[in-house]
């Protein structure tokens, strides 16, 4: 399974649309995960135009329309691997611990999260912590998204745009 991962799009507050490079890449995935702070449902609608299966969680900046439709936390089973999805909160330096604590009874293999606008692709304590960074934030060091491939093993990469 090939998963496109995006977070912190902040549409329409920080950008009018999801960047075309990302939408084009997501035409080739089996599922898209949005790790929160989409702000408005427009981001999800754009993603659904290129991939039928979109899984999302709410972030701290999401409007009420998003909060009514999506949960704070999701657990998926993807080809025998447990995938936790959450936006995250609090300071950047403690973010990995915060999201890890949110899944302490779930035993995830991967935790996908956002919030910091800073990408992360790091194995710690047997868990892959994966943050695609922000696709649209002009104050971030760079804009990025992620691709995770699961087929008997997990391989993940951050793609700078």
Beta strands, then each sheet from edge to edge (+ up, - down):
strand 1: 2-6
strand 2: 31-34
strand 3: 54-56
strand 4: 73-78
strand 5: 81-86
strand 6: 110-113
strand 7: 120-124
strand 8: 127-131
strand 9: 144-150
strand 10: 154-160
sheet 1: 3+ 2+ 1+ 9- 10+
sheet 2: 4+ 5- 6- 8- 7+
end
